[in-house]
Amino acid sequence: MKPPTAAQRRIIEAADPQTGRLSGTEAQLQALVRARLAFRHPRPPHACFLTPAGHRVREEGTAPAPPASASSAPEPSPPAPAPSGVFAARTGTETTETLRTGSDGPARAREVRSAWEGLVELRRMTNPDGARDRPCAWERTHLVQAAALALEAAGCRPAGPGPDREGYQVSPTPQPEAVAVREPTPEGIRACAAALERAGWQAGEHAEPRGGGRYVLASPRRV
């Protein structure tokens, strides 16, 4: 396969960080499809998304340089907020500053639905058996974002900025391939666990080490 041109690399690097959705002219997108760096969604509006090969090109272009040594490696910093106009799944940990204008309402619902459909199509394209009901490799390397998208697409409410923060919050855990989902009500906890299970995740309720509360520990299902 020929290496992508500089113009194609710019389009690939500008892809939606959550879903791999691409923006460009019809000719540019078609060229990426022919190069097998993108695929076209079968449903209208037939948007284009990165294939695994396209994701590899993007990651190679944006990968940071490794630290000089493990002992001197700095503590990882929190991810930067998505720039205005770029879709990002709501994890429930956002602040007022990181929430862009129009993050709720019908337009947001359309964005979430489109992102979820793109992710399901990515499953079909990248899972060896073409399964749509089981998480794919991209989800295993973007656990928090993938779980948050599954929850938001299922209609669960993310926590908003403010002292009460009613709604779910998704956070990483020390356990490999697992995220924690917290919700202030027992009903919310059960709803989040059910939504993740329908999306192909394994989810179970656990007791918090302190305080007596409960949370959902979820990981992408493999079979």
C-alpha positions in Angstrom: 0.0 0.0 0.0 1.3 3.4 -1.0 2.0 5.8 1.9 -0.5 8.6 2.3 0.2 11.9 0.8 0.8 15.0 3.0 -2.7 16.2 2.3 -4.2 12.8 3.2 -2.2 12.8 6.4 -3.7 16.2 7.4 -7.2 14.8 6.8 -6.4 11.7 8.8 -4.9 13.6 11.7 -8.0 15.9 11.8 -10.3 12.9 12.2 -12.8 12.9 15.1 -10.7 11.5 18.0 -13.7 9.5 19.3 -15.1 7.9 16.2 -12.5 8.4 13.4 -15.0 10.3 11.3 -13.4 12.2 8.5 -14.0 15.6 6.9 -12.9 16.6 3.4 -14.0 16.9 -0.1 -15.7 14.0 -1.9 -12.6 13.4 -4.0 -10.3 13.4 -0.9 -12.5 11.0 1.0 -12.9 8.7 -2.0 -9.1 8.6 -2.4 -8.8 7.5 1.3 -11.4 4.8 0.7 -9.5 3.5 -2.3 -6.3 3.5 -0.3 -8.2 1.4 2.4 -7.5 4.1 5.0 -11.2 4.9 5.3 -14.5 3.2 4.8 -17.9 4.7 4.0 -20.8 4.1 6.3 -23.6 2.3 4.5 -26.4 4.5 5.9 -27.1 8.1 4.9 -25.3 10.5 5.0 -22.6 7.9 4.1 -20.0 9.5 6.2 -16.4 8.2 6.0 -14.5 6.8 9.0 -10.9 5.6 9.5 -10.1 1.9 9.0 -7.6 0.2 11.4 -4.9 1.1 8.9 -6.0 4.7 8.9 -6.0 4.7 12.7 -2.4 3.5 12.7 -1.4 6.3 10.4 -3.1 8.8 12.7 -1.5 7.3 15.8 2.0 7.3 14.2 1.6 11.0 13.3 0.4 12.0 16.8 2.4 9.7 19.1 4.5 11.6 21.6 8.2 10.9 22.0 9.0 8.4 24.7 10.4 9.7 28.0 14.1 9.5 28.5 13.7 6.8 31.2 10.9 5.2 33.2 12.2 6.6 36.5 12.1 10.2 35.2 8.8 9.9 33.4 6.4 12.6 34.6 2.9 11.8 35.9 0.4 11.6 33.1 -1.7 14.7 32.7 -5.4 14.7 32.2 -6.5 14.7 28.5 -7.0 18.1 27.0 -10.5 19.1 26.2 -11.7 18.6 22.7 -11.6 21.7 20.6 -14.8 23.4 19.8 -16.7 21.7 17.0 -15.2 18.2 17.6 -17.4 15.5 19.1 -16.4 14.1 22.4 -18.4 11.6 24.5 -19.6 13.0 27.8 -17.8 11.3 30.7 -19.6 13.3 33.4 -16.3 14.7 34.6 -16.3 17.9 32.5 -16.2 21.4 33.9 -18.0 24.4 32.6 -14.8 25.4 30.7 -14.5 22.0 28.9 -18.2 21.8 27.9 -18.7 23.4 24.5 -21.7 25.4 23.7 -24.6 23.3 22.5 -23.6 20.2 24.4 -27.3 19.3 25.1 -30.4 19.3 23.0 -31.5 17.8 19.7 -28.2 18.7 17.9 -26.3 16.8 20.6 -28.6 13.8 20.3 -27.9 13.6 16.6 -24.2 13.8 17.1 -24.3 11.0 19.7 -26.4 8.8 17.4 -24.1 9.4 14.5 -21.0 8.7 16.6 -22.6 5.5 18.0 -23.5 4.3 14.5 -20.0 5.0 13.3 -18.6 2.9 16.2 -20.9 0.0 15.5 -19.7 0.1 11.9 -16.1 0.2 13.1 -16.9 -3.0 15.1 -18.2 -4.7 12.0 -15.1 -3.6 10.0 -12.5 -4.5 12.5 -13.8 -7.5 14.6 -12.5 -10.7 13.0 -16.0 -12.1 12.8 -17.7 -8.8 11.9 -19.6 -8.8 15.2 -21.4 -5.5 15.9 -22.5 -6.4 19.4 -18.9 -6.8 20.8 -16.4 -4.0 21.4 -13.5 -3.7 19.0 -9.8 -2.9 19.5 -10.3 0.8 19.3 -12.7 0.6 22.3 -10.1 -1.4 24.3 -7.5 1.4 23.8 -10.0 4.2 24.6 -11.9 2.7 27.5 -13.3 5.8 29.1 -14.4 7.4 25.8 -16.0 4.2 24.6 -17.9 3.5 27.8 -19.1 7.1 27.9 -20.3 6.9 24.3 -22.2 3.7 25.0 -23.9 5.3 28.1 -24.8 8.5 26.3 -26.1 6.7 23.3 -28.3 4.6 25.5 -29.9 7.7 26.9 -28.1 7.8 30.3 -27.5 11.2 31.7 -23.9 12.4 32.3 -23.2 14.5 35.3 -23.0 18.2 34.7 -20.6 20.8 36.1 -21.6 22.0 39.6 -21.6 20.8 43.2 -24.4 18.2 42.8 -23.2 16.6 39.6 -26.3 14.5 39.2 -25.7 11.8 36.5 -23.0 9.2 35.6 -19.3 9.7 35.8 -16.8 7.4 34.0 -13.3 7.2 35.2 -10.2 4.9 34.6 -9.2 2.3 37.1 -5.9 0.5 37.9 -7.4 -2.7 36.6 -6.5 -3.4 32.9 -9.3 -2.9 30.5 -11.8 -1.7 33.1 -13.5 1.6 33.9 -15.5 2.7 36.9 -19.0 4.2 36.5 -20.5 6.1 39.4 -24.0 7.4 39.7 -25.6 8.9 42.8 -28.7 6.7 42.8 -29.2 2.9 43.0 -31.5 3.2 40.0 -28.9 5.1 38.0 -26.3 2.5 38.9 -28.5 -0.3 37.6 -29.4 1.6 34.4 -25.7 2.3 33.6 -24.8 -1.4 34.1 -27.7 -2.5 31.9 -26.8 0.0 29.2 -23.2 -1.2 29.1 -24.2 -4.8 29.0 -26.5 -4.1 26.0 -23.5 -2.4 24.3 -21.3 -5.5 24.7 -19.6 -4.8 28.0 -19.3 -6.9 31.1 -20.6 -4.9 34.0 -21.0 -5.6 37.7 -21.8 -3.6 40.8 -19.2 -3.3 43.5 -19.0 -1.6 46.9 -16.8 1.4 47.3 -13.8 0.9 49.6 -15.0 3.7 51.8 -18.4 5.2 52.4 -20.6 2.3 51.6 -21.6 3.5 48.1 -21.7 1.3 45.0 -20.2 1.7 41.5 -20.1 -0.2 38.3 -16.9 -1.9 37.1 -17.1 -2.5 33.4 -14.8 -4.0 30.8 -15.3 -4.8 27.1 -16.6 -8.3 26.4 -14.3 -10.5 24.4 -16.7 -13.3 23.4 
